[in-house]
């Protein structure tokens, strides 16, 4: 490890002089890993502004004469089209135009998100190994993230003034729901690696992630990860799925025999939270959508409900902000990603891609909003997840990432 750290500056300088595109890809991997580990959100975002963005712009300018319309795959073109539409909708966004700082902020968010999408898509397409190393890196980082979060929740939550009933995610997001969605994606990656390699470390990583999700008390992501894991096991180890279901039934039955009152209290606590006002929010969102269905209101628009002023649904949000045109682009993007995901060469990889997409889409129905907000959690939830599923390459050992230099 010490030897690698000593060689790191020389490695970076060498890439700067000889292969800045590869330097961008490796720096992007480090950036994604640090998003799980750095608690100061703005510090993590500044890493993108100061390192990733300049490198990406340099490479984009250098390759401008050789770039052709046929280079990007269809899903990348559609995804960037959706981001551009969000930016264009600012032209009729009355809320943003009334506040110039909002207008500049949303333009900047859309620009940065587009750069991130293009850079990550290019990295995944540049080498079959990149998807493999990305998988291993985020599993390791998310496991550390999960342990930090669980320890913080169990030991320091009340003394630090945090909600003692729900775990908040460490790193880039301090939000229980968004943190649970991000960790859920990594749980699926770890579970697939455990099935593929029989390496117990991946099983431990998946277990840490499941404990994390359970402690957040997030019902949407909790349901999503259960359905996605069931799909992954059904497509790869159906006997294991039956065993897991039987074990869950036996466990619940055993708890009912030992302490039925505790089981009732747990169920009551879940039911007591109701629908978290989701049906009211969706009704209000649909009312506003019906008044301007084609082009929407722009990304700065807010529904008239203080504290819950966005639709909490990815599809309704996209329709509200960019109209039916934006919703069509979103559906087309997801369809293109699905088409790519189904072309994975191995059965387990195909099932992993499907499981991740199912997990994200179920979570999207209850909690997600802006696709251009960032650097932030949506970069992991929407763009990293979908681009990962659309990248189909065989594992390799070429281009080892910066972390192993």
N, C-alpha and C positions, 0 to 999 in steps of 0.2 A: 504493500500500500504506500509506504513512504517513497519507494522508488518511482511509483506511478505519479505521485504528487510532484516529485522533483522533475519528472519529464513533462509534466503538463504544460508549463509555459512554452517550452520548445515545440511541443505538439501544436499548440494554438498558433504560435508564430509561423510554423511550417504550413499549416492550413491557410493562414491569412495570405501567405505569399503564393501558394500553389493551388489551393482548392477552396475558395471561399464559399462555394455552394455547399460543400460537405461541412464546413465550419458552421454554416447556418443551420443545417440539419441537426448537428450534434448539440449546438447551443439551444435549439428548440426543444430537444429531448431533456436537457438539464432544466430548462424553464418549466416544462410540464411536471417534472419530478419535484422541483422546489415549490410548486403550487400546493403540494400536499404538506409541506414542512415549514413554510414561513408563515407565522401567525399574523405578521403585519401586512395587511392586504395591499397597501399602496406600495410597499417595498417590492412585492412580487410583480405588480403592474409596471413599476419603473424598470424592472429587468427587461420587460418587453420593449418599452420605449427606447431604452438606451442601448440594447444589444440586438435583439431580434429584428426590430423595425429597420434600423440602418442597414443591417446585412441584407435583409429581404429587398429593400429598395435598391441597393447596389446591384444585387443579382438580377433583379427585374430590369434595371436599366441596361446592364451589360448584355442581357439576352434578348433585348427588344427587337433586334434585326433578324434573329433566327427563330423567333417564336411564331408559330402558325396556329390557325384556328383548330387544326386537327390535333394539336399537342394535348390539351386538357381533355379528360374524359367528360362524358355528358353530365354526370352528376355534379362535377365541379363547376361547369359552366352555369347550370341551373341554380346551384347554391349561390354563386356570386351574383347571378341575376336577381335573386331574392334580396340579397344584401343591398344591391344597387337600388332596387325598388323602394326599400325602406328609406334610403337616403333621398330619393326623388320625392317621396311622399312628404318630406319637409317643406316642399314648395306650397302645399296646401294645408300644412299643419298650423292652425291658428295659435295654438298654445306655444309652439316653438318660436313662431314669428313675433309673438308678443314679448318674448324674453330671449334676446340675442344669445345669452350664455347657454341657454338650452339648445338653441339652433346649432351653435358651434360644437357643443358636447356630443349631440347625436350624430353630426357629420363625422366627428372624430371617431366615435364608437364604430360607425359603419365602416369607415376607412380601415381602422385597425383590425376589425373582424375579417374583412376581406383579405387583408395581408396575411393574417393568421391562417385562414382557410387555404389560400394558395400555397403558403410555405409548408404547411403540414401535408397537403395533398402531394406536393412535389417531393417531400421527404419520403413519404410512403411509397411513391412510385419509383424513386431513385434506386432502391435496393430491396431485394426480397428480405434481407436481414432486418431492415428497419422496423417492420411490424413486430418481429420477434423480440428485438431489444426493447422496443416501446412497451410491450407486454410485461417483460420481466422488470423493467424499471418502475413502472407505475404500480405493479403488485408489491414490490419492496417498499416503495414510498408510502402507499396506502396502508400497508401493515403497520409501519411506524406511526403514521397519522392516526390509525385506529387505536393503537396502544396509548398514545399520548392523550387522545380524547377520552378514552375510557377511564384512565387513571385520573385525569383532571375532573371528570364528572363524579367519580366515586369519592374522591378525596377533597377536592377544592371547590365544588360547585356552590355550596351554601356560603362558605367563607369569602368567596370572590363575588358574591351577589348575583350568581347565575341562577337560572331556573333549575331548582333541585329535582324536577320531575322529568326533564328531557335533556339528553346529551346534545351538545352543539358541536359541529364539526370543527376540527383544528385546521390550520392552514388557510388557504385562500377564502374558504367560506366558513362563516360562523353561524350558519343557518341549518337547523336540524333536517328539514325536508330536502333542501338542495344537497346537503352533505350526504344524506342517505342515498339519494339518486346516484351521485358520483361514486360512492363506495360500492353501491350495488353493481355498477358496470365492472368494477375491478374484481368483485367477488365472482362474477361470471368468468372473467379471464382466468382467475386463479383456479376455479373449479375445473375449467377445461384443461388447464395445464396439469392439474392433479390427475384427471382421467387419462391424459395423453402419456404422462411420464411416470405415474405412480410415485411421485416425489412427495413425501409427507409434508415438506415445507409449504407446498401450495395448499394442501388441505388446512394447515394451520392458518395461513393467510386468509383463506375463505372463511374459516371459523371466526377469526377476529372481525372480519367485515360484517358477518351476520350478527354478531353481538353488538357491534356499532349500530347497525340499522335497528335492531330491537330496542336498544336504549334510547334512540331518538324518539321513539313513539310515533313515527311517521307512518300512517296507515296506507297512504297511496304507494309510496316506495316499498313498504313492507309487502303489500299485495303483489306489486310488480316483481319483486325479486323471487317470491315464492312461485309465481307463474313461470317466470323465465327459467328458474332452476329446474322446475318440473319439465319444461320443454327440452332443456339441455339433456337431462337424464333420460327422458323418454326417447330422444333421438339417438342416444349413445349407449346407455345402460338401463334399459327398461326394468330389469330386475331390481336394480338399486332404487329406482323410483318407487316401486311397490314396497320395498323394505323401508324406505324413508316414510312413506305414508303410514305403514303399519306401526312404525316406531312412534310417530306423532300421535296416532290414535291411542296406543298403549300408554304413552306418557300422559296424555290428557286424562285418560281413564284412571291412571294411578294417582294423579293429583286430585281427582274428584273423590277417590276413596280416602286419601290421606287428609285432605283439607278442602272439602267442597265449598266452604264459605269463602276461602281465598279465591277459588276459581270463579265464583259468582262475583266477587269484588273486582277481579280483573276484567271480566266481561262487562260489568256495569260501568267501569271507568272508561272503557273503549266506547260503549254506547252513549255514555253521558256527553261525550264531545260532539255528538250529533253529526251533521254534515259540514261543520265548520263554515256555515253560511255559503257553501259553494252554489247551491241551487239559486239563492237570491242573487249572487254575483253573476251567475251565468244568465239569469233572466234579465238583469239590468244591462249586461253586455249585449245580449241579443237585441234588446230594444234599441240601443245606440247603433248597432250594426244595421238594423233594418232601415234607419234613416239615411245612411250613406253606404250602401252595400258594395258598390263597384270599386271604389278607390280608397275607402277608409278615411281615417282622420289624421294619420301620421303618428310617429312613435311617441311623441310627447303628450298625447291625449290621455286623459284619465277619466274613468267612470266616476259618477257622483256617489262615492262611498268612501268616506275618510278611513284611512288605514288599510283598506282593501280595494285599492283603486285601479286594479287591472284584472282581467278575466280569470286568472288562475287556470288557464287552459290554453295550450299552445296553439290549437287550431282557431279557437275563438279570438285569441290575442292577435294572431296574424291577420285574421279577417277584419278585426276592429281597426288595426293600424294601417293595413295596406289593401284592404278590400278583397273582393273576390279574385282579383288578379293575383294578389300576394298569396292567398290561400291555394290557388291553382298551382303556383310555382312551388309552394311548400310540398303539396301532394306529389307533384312531378318529381321534385328532388328526392323524396322518400322512396318513390317508385323506382327511380334510377339507382338509388343506393341498394334497394332490395334486389334488383336485377343483378347488380355486381356481386352482392353478398352471396347469392345462390350459385355463383360460378366458382366458389372456392374449391380447390382440388380435393380436399379431404372431407369426409362426412362430418367429422367432429368440428372442423372449422366452419362448415356450413351451419351446423346446429348452434355453434357459439354466436355466429353473426345474427342468426334469427333470434336467439335468446336475448342478445343485447338490444336489438331493435324492438322486440316486444317489451322489454323492461323500460326502455326510454319512452315508448308510445303510451304505455299504461300510466307512467308517471306524468307524461305530458297532459293527460286528460284532466288532472286534478290540480296541478301546481305550477306549470311553467308559463313563461311570458315572452319577453323579448329575445329574439335570436341574434340581435346585433349588440347587445349590451356586453361591454368587455374592455379590457381583460377582466374576466369574471367567471363564475360557475357555469354559465351557459356554454362557454367554450369547451368545457369538458363534457357537459351533458349532451349537447346537440352535435357540435362540430367534430370533436374528437371521436365520439362514439360512432357517428355515421361514416366518417371518413375511414376509420379503422375497419368497419365492416365492409366497406367498398374496396379496401386494399387487399387483393388476393395474391399472395406470393408464397413460395415455398421457403421454409426456414433456411437461413444461410449463416455464414460466419464472416462475410465480407463487411467492410466498413464498420469495425467495432466502434461503439459510441465513445464520446469524450469521457464518460465516467470510467472507462476501462483503459484509458490511455496510460 
